[in-house]
């Protein structure tokens, strides 16, 4: 019998051969190459740790950039801001409300130094901070900005003294016709941002971190003497060595002045985080690793041969038992349990096998429970529907009688109600195009506007490319109803309900916004807890419609598609959710 076949018939023989080859020979060779290997390992470890540190710093930076972008979008869509930049009336009360709103918006964001709205009309700019002096005008003419941009570092003076800031500038456009009505600037405090470069420490605290813009100018750094300087001035030739990839490493200098340069690019705005580590940091670590490697090699060569047979026996025996158990698996029954006799890797493997069996059984029960919940949710969505033919015929008769008697308001109300109920049934279909869902809430709004004249206005903004995409039906109407009943009707005077539909990456984002009475933190917490209540803790009288929508979203699109509710007392409420972009009815809309 050939040697290879003889070895292949036994796991123990194969492991013995492999362990001898892969352990003894490398251990003997390791002694000669210990220093070279240890040096490379230390350098790579430090570089990888540095890259990981920069990645964590980039996570904080990305959060700030996204937060600023989202805040700017939110401010642009805010009804008071739109009214102020559209109107030529210099209303002091409106200015005070907007300034107070912006101040509250940034109150918990220490890194934001100032937010300023600059109208294109004659209205005065609105700012959260009174600036005594600013160098922004020497960098850019804000009124000539036509798109989003970030400035370089510049200095301002306010009541707190001198500050170095970086500003995000974008045009303020009308949400109705996209006209440019002004500009919005959001300034970041460099001193606050630079705290993110100090924790976690780079290179055991011996490294220096700097944030560069696309031109290589230092926007922020742990060494304040670097600020506003070009990286080429500080370290000639380094800037050209930064390759256009996500992250990388290069060396700069010679001898004791040699440094390791780490960089990590932020793709959102094209900025680069640069870390500088002195090369001397590696020497002390290399000496320790060299000594430790020499001792380990000597001991391992003596002990390895004697331990191989013992380890083979310890490994193969439990594996044989697991093999027999797995061979007896019955799909209709739970996995048979393995008795764990050790806490080593084999014991952990056995524990994982037992946990897998329990997890599979739990998943089976969860699938059954989810199917039952889904059917229950769908049934709740259809409970309010009655015999469509009788109802449609009756409503048509009422509509005709109203027209005959020249009762146009009654005819309009009955027509809108008929369309509303017809869509609710939708021939039993669960999905519909976005434009039908929007038409449904328009019919609802028309009925309510007749019941409550001059009580509210509705504004719907939708990305034209999403109008024919498909979505689960009857999602927006409960949200609009909630906004009107609990927000607008309890408010004195007329209110506004806004619906926004836009695409973000490969998902459709929906937002229902009202400027009603809002909620206290306690009311908001109660509603949020009731969206996904633990077993036995359901509050049937609290947010039934919202809970139903949230449950249908999660059952059809997954847990990340649930409702996100935000509200402030006397300010208003916003409810949002996002779902995957669906092309048509031929796609698998149901996750079952």
Beta strands, then each sheet from edge to edge (+ up, - down):
strand 1: 112-119
strand 2: 126-127
strand 3: 133-134
strand 4: 149-150
strand 5: 154-158
strand 6: 161-173
strand 7: 180-189
strand 8: 208-212
strand 9: 218-221
strand 10: 247-252
strand 11: 259-266
strand 12: 271-278
strand 13: 431-433
strand 14: 456-462
strand 15: 470-472
strand 16: 495-504
strand 17: 507-514
strand 18: 564-568
strand 19: 572-580
sheet 1: 2+ 1- 7+ 6- 4+
sheet 2: 2+ 1- 7+ 6- 5+ 3-
sheet 3: 9+ 8- 12+ 11- 10+
sheet 4: 13+ 15-
sheet 5: 14+ 16+ 17- 19+ 18-
end
